[in-house]
Amino acid sequence: MKPIVIALVALFFASPASAQSLPGSFVLLRDIDPTILQDIRYAGINNFMGRPLAGYGAGECVVKREVGLALKRVQQELAPQKLSLKMLDCYRPARAVHDMVLWAQNGKETAVERRYNPAFSKRDLFRLGYIAEHSGHSTGSAVDLTLVDLKADNSGVFDANKSYADCIAPAPARAPEASVDMGTGYDCSDLKAHTAARSITPEQRRWRDLLVGAMAKQGFVNYAKEWWHFSLPGTGGPAYDFPITAQHR
């Protein structure tokens, strides 16, 4: 993957009475379509690092406007089927990408971390293409997402004190995702998470194909090693490093 030039964006700290504006053509997805569900995993502890990543001060999906409008069109197509998109990651500050690099090189690997990469050592995740040192997420053009069946029971809640099976285990044993069963959990660094993996059930294949098809119809391109990762060609540019905060409006 070609390096992306990091554009250092001038920041200012908003007072409680004012809000921090977003740079360029970035917007909050909820301002474009509030019906799209959000579970921004890097803003909490339910992720492969077990803590909020640098720059994630709030669980807000921030995207380029063109990306947000395309996601809205996908959502409108899914709505009659009683389905919804659920955003798992959107714009990612460049400092968060660097945070991942440091994490992969720290020489430690806990049981919780191993749930996300059961077959590989975390120091190999960059070499194998599961994590990138320069991410399209930082340009605002890439998103991670899944599908939610609005007719199903989506009440499962992640419990940090509970021991879960790894990300390729059957859905009832994995950490709850409150979404359809795509065959692996989110951020699962494994061959089974490859979009075209043959080791999944017909029902899991149907969900993956439905998601890829709906996204492709609006111009999104899937990353072959991650069923959840999509980018919208033509909306990239320089990488940004402004933090995601609750002050953004």
C-alpha positions in Angstrom: 0.0 0.0 0.0 1.5 3.3 -1.0 2.3 5.7 1.8 -0.2 8.5 2.4 1.1 11.9 3.2 -0.1 13.0 6.6 -1.6 16.4 6.6 -1.2 18.0 10.0 -4.5 19.8 10.6 -4.5 22.9 12.8 -6.5 22.1 15.9 -8.2 24.3 18.5 -9.9 23.3 21.7 -13.5 24.3 21.9 -15.0 25.7 25.1 -18.1 23.9 26.5 -20.2 26.7 24.9 -18.8 26.2 21.4 -18.1 23.3 19.1 -15.0 22.3 17.1 -15.7 22.3 13.4 -14.5 19.5 11.1 -11.9 20.3 8.4 -12.4 20.1 4.7 -15.4 18.1 3.5 -15.6 15.9 6.6 -19.0 15.5 8.3 -20.7 13.5 11.0 -22.5 10.6 9.5 -25.4 11.1 11.9 -26.0 14.5 10.4 -26.5 12.9 7.0 -28.4 9.8 8.1 -29.2 9.3 11.8 -30.8 5.9 11.1 -27.5 4.3 10.4 -26.4 2.5 13.6 -23.0 3.2 15.1 -20.6 1.1 17.3 -17.3 2.8 16.9 -15.2 0.2 18.5 -11.9 2.0 18.8 -13.5 4.6 21.0 -14.0 1.9 23.7 -12.5 -1.3 25.1 -14.2 -3.8 22.8 -11.4 -4.0 20.3 -8.1 -5.9 19.6 -6.1 -3.4 21.8 -8.5 -3.6 24.7 -8.6 0.2 25.2 -9.6 3.4 23.3 -7.1 4.2 20.6 -5.3 7.6 20.4 -7.5 10.3 18.9 -10.8 8.6 19.6 -12.3 10.9 22.2 -15.8 10.0 21.2 -17.7 7.2 19.4 -18.6 9.3 16.4 -18.5 8.2 12.7 -16.8 11.0 10.8 -16.5 10.6 7.0 -16.1 12.6 3.8 -19.5 14.0 2.7 -19.5 12.0 -0.5 -19.0 8.8 1.5 -21.8 9.7 3.9 -24.2 10.4 1.1 -23.3 7.0 -0.5 -23.8 5.3 2.8 -27.2 6.9 3.1 -28.2 5.5 -0.3 -27.1 2.0 0.8 -29.2 2.4 4.0 -32.2 3.4 1.9 -31.9 0.3 -0.2 -31.6 -1.9 2.9 -34.5 -0.4 4.9 -37.3 -2.2 3.1 -35.6 -5.5 4.0 -35.6 -4.5 7.7 -31.9 -4.3 7.6 -29.5 -1.5 8.7 -25.8 -0.7 8.3 -23.8 -0.5 11.5 -20.6 1.5 11.4 -17.7 0.0 13.3 -15.0 2.5 12.2 -14.9 5.5 9.9 -12.3 8.3 9.8 -9.3 7.2 11.8 -6.8 9.8 13.1 -3.2 9.1 11.9 -2.2 9.1 15.5 -4.4 6.0 16.0 -2.6 4.2 13.2 0.7 5.0 14.9 -0.8 3.7 18.1 -1.5 0.4 16.3 2.1 0.2 15.1 3.5 0.7 18.6 1.0 -1.9 19.9 2.2 -4.5 17.4 5.8 -3.9 18.3 5.5 -3.9 22.1 6.5 -7.6 22.5 3.4 -8.5 24.5 0.4 -10.6 23.5 -2.5 -11.1 26.0 -5.2 -13.7 25.8 -7.7 -11.0 24.9 -5.5 -9.8 22.0 -5.1 -13.4 20.7 -8.9 -13.6 20.3 -8.5 -11.3 17.3 -5.6 -13.1 15.6 -5.8 -16.8 16.7 -3.5 -18.0 13.9 -0.9 -15.3 13.7 1.4 -13.3 16.0 0.5 -9.7 16.2 3.9 -8.6 15.0 3.1 -10.3 11.7 -0.2 -8.5 11.1 1.3 -5.6 9.2 3.4 -7.9 7.0 0.4 -10.0 6.2 -1.8 -7.0 5.3 -4.3 -7.2 8.2 -3.2 -3.8 9.6 -1.8 -1.0 7.4 0.9 1.6 8.5 -0.9 4.1 6.3 -4.6 3.7 6.4 -7.3 4.9 3.9 -9.4 5.5 7.0 -7.3 8.5 7.8 -8.3 10.1 4.5 -12.0 9.8 5.4 -12.7 7.5 2.4 -12.7 4.1 4.1 -15.2 2.6 6.5 -15.7 -0.6 8.5 -19.2 -1.8 8.8 -21.6 -4.7 9.1 -25.4 -5.5 8.8 -28.0 -5.6 11.5 -31.2 -7.5 11.1 -33.7 -5.2 12.8 -36.2 -8.1 13.2 -33.7 -10.2 15.3 -32.7 -10.0 18.9 -29.8 -7.6 19.0 -29.6 -7.3 22.8 -26.2 -8.9 23.3 -23.8 -6.7 25.1 -20.0 -7.0 25.4 -18.8 -7.9 28.9 -15.1 -7.0 29.5 -15.1 -9.4 32.5 -16.2 -12.4 30.5 -14.0 -14.9 28.7 -15.0 -15.3 25.0 -13.8 -17.7 22.4 -11.7 -16.4 19.5 -13.1 -14.5 16.6 -13.5 -17.5 14.3 -15.5 -19.6 16.8 -19.3 -20.1 16.3 -21.2 -16.8 17.0 -22.7 -17.9 20.4 -19.2 -18.4 21.8 -17.7 -15.2 20.4 -18.0 -11.7 21.9 -21.5 -10.5 21.0 -21.6 -8.2 17.9 -25.4 -7.4 18.0 -25.4 -7.9 14.2 -25.8 -10.7 11.7 -23.4 -13.6 11.8 -20.8 -13.0 9.1 -18.7 -16.0 10.1 -16.1 -14.1 12.2 -16.1 -11.2 14.6 -15.1 -7.7 13.5 -11.3 -7.1 13.2 -10.6 -10.8 13.0 -7.2 -11.3 11.4 -7.7 -14.7 9.9 -8.2 -16.4 6.6 -11.8 -17.0 7.6 -12.4 -13.2 7.6 -11.4 -13.0 3.9 -14.5 -11.9 2.1 -14.4 -14.9 -0.3 -13.5 -17.5 2.4 -14.9 -20.9 1.7 -14.9 -22.0 5.4 -18.2 -20.2 6.2 -21.7 -21.5 6.1 -24.2 -20.8 3.3 -26.1 -18.4 5.5 -22.9 -16.5 6.4 -22.0 -16.3 2.7 -25.5 -14.9 1.9 -25.0 -12.1 4.4 -21.5 -11.3 3.1 -22.7 -11.3 -0.5 -25.7 -9.1 0.4 -23.4 -6.5 2.2 -20.8 -6.5 -0.6 -23.5 -6.2 -3.3 -25.4 -3.3 -1.6 -22.1 -1.4 -1.1 -20.8 -2.1 -4.6 -24.1 -0.7 -6.1 -23.1 2.7 -4.6 -19.5 2.5 -5.8 -17.8 1.0 -2.7 -14.9 -1.4 -3.1 -14.3 -4.2 -0.5 -10.9 -5.1 0.8 -10.5 -8.9 0.1 -8.9 -9.7 3.5 -11.7 -8.1 5.6 -15.4 -8.6 4.9 -16.2 -5.4 6.8 -13.8 -3.0 5.1 -14.9 -0.8 2.2 -13.6 2.3 0.5 -15.1 4.8 -2.0 -12.7 5.5 -4.9 -12.1 9.1 -5.7 -12.8 10.4 -2.2 -9.3 10.0 -0.7 -6.5 12.4 -0.5 -4.1 13.3 2.3 -4.3 11.6 5.7 -5.6 13.7 8.6 -4.8 13.6 12.2 -7.5 15.7 13.9 -9.0 13.9 16.9 -12.6 12.8 17.1 -14.3 14.6 19.9 -17.8 15.0 21.3 -17.5 18.8 20.5 -17.7 18.2 16.7 -20.9 19.5 15.1 
